[in-house]
Amino acid sequence: MNSIFQVLRLDYYTVKTSYSKLIMIYSISILLGLLTQPIMPIIMIMFFCVSFSGLSFSIIEKNSCEKLYGILPIHRIEIVTGRYLYGLISGIVNLVISIILAYTIAIFTKQQIDIFALFLSITLAFCYYCFAVSISYPIYYKIGFSKAYIFITLPLYLIILLTVFLSERTNLIEAVSQVLQYVINHYILLFLCGFLFSILMLIISAAVSYGIFKNSEL
């Protein structure tokens, strides 16, 4: 566990100098929230933070720091676990910040935040973030960040293509309307299921990444 914590600290200090970029993300999200709905920062911050979550791969690759991880007294599974935990913690922290910003905007603009819309936004934003991390991390481990950066929007395209496909082949709209009616009355259950599903995606992705990383050279 101590080794995993060391990886977390190392990733934090690796990305620390780039945290100023978050100010731009927060600023754009706040502006959109003021112009549209207070919950907009929740969606925008989690969407933009997907690219931020991969910065450790970018910085390590750019500065050829792979060998540093190789000489540390830690196993590769601990490196992968630490990297995914960092991504998860980063996502949760940004989610909390986005919720605070949403309520701040609501107070400033004297608007009410609908509880169902809030929980739905939180769930969908967090699920998308974890889904995007789950897709992108194994690709980063496989071909490196610089070559894989073109795939940064791949998770979004996959969701769009899957939605279009299901709409054409199934009664998706009717099914969604029925599910939505149930969700309106059970939004806490939606949040819990979304969180557990997100964690499951990360665990499966971490297993795939470890399978790739254990056979690679540092």
C-alpha positions as CSV (number, residue, x, y, z in Angstrom):
1,M,0.0,0.0,0.0
2,N,2.9,2.3,0.8
3,S,4.3,1.7,-2.7
4,I,1.0,2.7,-4.3
5,F,0.9,5.9,-2.2
6,Q,4.4,6.6,-3.5
7,V,3.1,6.3,-7.1
8,L,0.2,8.6,-6.2
9,R,2.6,11.2,-4.8
10,L,4.9,10.9,-7.8
11,D,2.1,11.4,-10.3
12,Y,0.8,14.4,-8.3
13,Y,4.2,16.1,-8.3
14,T,4.6,15.2,-12.0
15,V,1.4,17.0,-12.9
16,K,1.6,19.7,-10.3
17,T,3.0,22.3,-12.6
18,S,0.1,21.9,-15.0
19,Y,-2.6,22.5,-12.4
20,S,-2.8,26.1,-13.6
21,K,-4.6,24.8,-16.7
22,L,-7.5,23.9,-14.5
23,I,-8.2,27.6,-13.9
24,M,-9.1,28.0,-17.6
25,I,-11.4,24.9,-17.5
26,Y,-13.1,26.3,-14.3
27,S,-13.4,29.8,-15.8
28,I,-15.0,28.5,-19.1
29,S,-17.4,26.3,-17.1
30,I,-18.4,29.1,-14.8
31,L,-19.1,31.4,-17.7
32,L,-21.2,28.7,-19.4
33,G,-23.0,28.1,-16.1
34,L,-23.8,31.8,-15.8
35,L,-25.1,32.0,-19.4
36,T,-27.1,28.7,-19.3
37,Q,-27.8,26.6,-16.2
38,P,-26.0,26.4,-12.9
39,I,-25.3,22.7,-13.3
40,M,-23.4,23.2,-16.5
41,P,-20.0,23.3,-14.7
42,I,-20.6,19.7,-13.6
43,I,-20.8,18.5,-17.2
44,M,-18.1,20.7,-18.6
45,I,-15.5,20.2,-16.0
46,M,-15.8,16.5,-16.0
47,F,-15.7,16.5,-19.8
48,F,-12.5,18.6,-20.1
49,C,-10.8,16.9,-17.1
50,V,-10.6,13.7,-19.1
51,S,-7.7,15.1,-21.1
52,F,-6.2,16.5,-17.9
53,S,-6.2,13.0,-16.3
54,G,-3.8,11.8,-19.0
55,L,-1.2,14.5,-18.4
56,S,1.0,12.2,-16.3
57,F,1.4,10.0,-19.3
58,S,2.3,13.0,-21.5
59,I,4.8,14.6,-19.0
60,I,6.5,11.2,-18.3
61,E,6.8,10.4,-22.0
62,K,8.0,13.9,-22.9
63,N,10.7,14.0,-20.3
64,S,11.6,10.3,-20.6
65,C,10.8,9.5,-17.0
66,E,9.8,5.9,-17.6
67,K,13.2,4.7,-16.3
68,L,12.6,6.6,-13.0
69,Y,9.6,4.3,-12.4
70,G,11.7,1.3,-13.4
71,I,14.4,1.9,-10.7
72,L,11.9,2.5,-7.9
73,P,11.3,-0.4,-5.6
74,I,7.7,-0.9,-6.7
75,H,6.0,-3.5,-8.8
76,R,4.3,-2.8,-12.1
77,I,0.9,-3.7,-10.8
78,E,1.4,-1.0,-8.1
79,I,2.4,1.6,-10.7
80,V,-0.8,0.8,-12.7
81,T,-2.9,0.8,-9.5
82,G,-1.5,4.1,-8.4
83,R,-2.1,5.7,-11.8
84,Y,-5.7,4.6,-11.8
85,L,-6.2,5.7,-8.2
86,Y,-4.8,9.1,-9.1
87,G,-7.2,9.3,-12.1
88,L,-10.1,8.3,-9.8
89,I,-9.2,10.8,-7.0
90,S,-8.7,13.5,-9.6
91,G,-12.1,12.9,-11.0
92,I,-13.8,12.9,-7.6
93,V,-12.0,16.1,-6.5
94,N,-13.0,17.9,-9.7
95,L,-16.6,16.6,-9.4
96,V,-16.8,18.0,-5.9
97,I,-15.4,21.3,-7.1
98,S,-17.9,21.4,-10.0
99,I,-20.8,20.8,-7.6
100,I,-19.6,23.7,-5.4
101,L,-19.3,25.9,-8.4
102,A,-22.8,24.9,-9.5
103,Y,-24.3,25.9,-6.2
104,T,-22.3,29.1,-6.1
105,I,-23.6,30.1,-9.5
106,A,-27.2,29.2,-8.4
107,I,-26.9,31.5,-5.4
108,F,-25.3,34.3,-7.4
109,T,-28.0,34.1,-10.1
110,K,-30.8,33.4,-7.6
111,Q,-31.8,30.2,-9.3
112,Q,-33.0,26.9,-7.9
113,I,-31.2,23.7,-8.7
114,D,-33.5,20.8,-9.5
115,I,-32.4,17.8,-7.4
116,F,-33.1,15.3,-10.0
117,A,-31.2,17.3,-12.7
118,L,-28.3,17.6,-10.3
119,F,-28.1,13.9,-9.5
120,L,-28.5,13.0,-13.2
121,S,-25.8,15.4,-14.2
122,I,-23.4,14.2,-11.5
123,T,-24.0,10.5,-12.4
124,L,-23.7,11.0,-16.2
125,A,-20.6,13.3,-15.9
126,F,-18.8,10.9,-13.5
127,C,-19.7,7.8,-15.6
128,Y,-18.4,9.5,-18.7
129,Y,-15.2,10.6,-17.0
130,C,-14.5,7.0,-15.8
131,F,-15.5,5.6,-19.1
132,A,-13.1,7.9,-20.9
133,V,-10.3,7.1,-18.5
134,S,-11.0,3.4,-18.9
135,I,-10.8,3.6,-22.7
136,S,-7.8,6.0,-22.9
137,Y,-5.4,4.6,-20.2
138,P,-4.9,1.2,-21.9
139,I,-4.3,3.0,-25.2
140,Y,-1.7,5.2,-23.5
141,Y,0.1,2.2,-22.1
142,K,0.0,0.4,-25.4
143,I,1.2,3.1,-27.9
144,G,2.2,6.1,-25.7
145,F,0.5,9.4,-25.1
146,S,1.8,11.3,-28.1
147,K,0.6,8.7,-30.6
148,A,-2.7,8.1,-28.7
149,Y,-3.6,11.7,-28.2
150,I,-5.7,11.6,-31.4
151,F,-8.0,9.1,-29.6
152,I,-8.7,11.5,-26.7
153,T,-12.3,12.0,-28.0
154,L,-12.8,8.3,-28.9
155,P,-15.0,7.6,-25.8
156,L,-17.4,10.4,-26.9
157,Y,-17.6,9.1,-30.5
158,L,-18.2,5.6,-29.2
159,I,-21.1,6.8,-27.1
160,I,-22.6,8.7,-30.0
161,L,-22.2,5.7,-32.4
162,L,-23.6,3.3,-29.9
163,T,-26.6,5.6,-29.3
164,V,-27.3,5.9,-33.0
165,F,-26.9,2.2,-33.6
166,L,-29.3,1.3,-30.7
167,S,-31.8,3.9,-31.9
168,E,-31.9,2.4,-35.3
169,R,-32.0,-1.3,-34.2
170,T,-34.1,-1.1,-31.0
171,N,-36.9,0.9,-29.4
172,L,-34.3,3.0,-27.6
173,I,-36.4,6.1,-27.2
174,E,-39.3,4.2,-25.7
175,A,-37.0,2.2,-23.4
176,V,-35.2,5.4,-22.3
177,S,-38.5,7.1,-21.5
178,Q,-39.6,4.2,-19.3
179,V,-36.2,4.1,-17.6
180,L,-36.3,7.8,-17.1
181,Q,-39.6,7.7,-15.4
182,Y,-38.3,5.1,-13.0
183,V,-35.1,7.1,-12.4
184,I,-37.0,10.2,-11.6
185,N,-38.4,8.4,-8.6
186,H,-35.2,6.7,-7.7
187,Y,-32.4,9.1,-8.5
188,I,-30.3,8.1,-5.4
189,L,-30.3,4.5,-6.8
190,L,-29.2,5.9,-10.1
191,F,-26.3,7.6,-8.5
192,L,-25.2,4.5,-6.6
193,C,-25.5,2.3,-9.6
194,G,-23.6,4.8,-11.7
195,F,-20.8,5.0,-9.2
196,L,-20.4,1.3,-8.8
197,F,-20.5,0.8,-12.6
198,S,-17.8,3.5,-13.0
199,I,-15.6,1.7,-10.5
200,L,-16.2,-1.6,-12.3
201,M,-15.1,0.0,-15.6
202,L,-11.9,1.3,-14.0
203,I,-11.1,-2.1,-12.5
204,I,-11.5,-3.9,-15.8
205,S,-9.5,-1.2,-17.6
206,A,-6.7,-1.4,-15.0
207,A,-6.5,-5.2,-15.5
208,V,-6.2,-4.6,-19.3
209,S,-3.5,-1.9,-18.7
210,Y,-1.5,-4.1,-16.4
211,G,-1.6,-6.9,-19.0
212,I,-0.1,-4.4,-21.5
213,F,2.3,-2.7,-19.1
214,K,3.8,-5.9,-17.6
215,N,5.2,-6.9,-20.9
216,S,6.6,-3.5,-21.9
217,E,10.0,-2.1,-21.3
218,L,10.8,0.8,-19.0
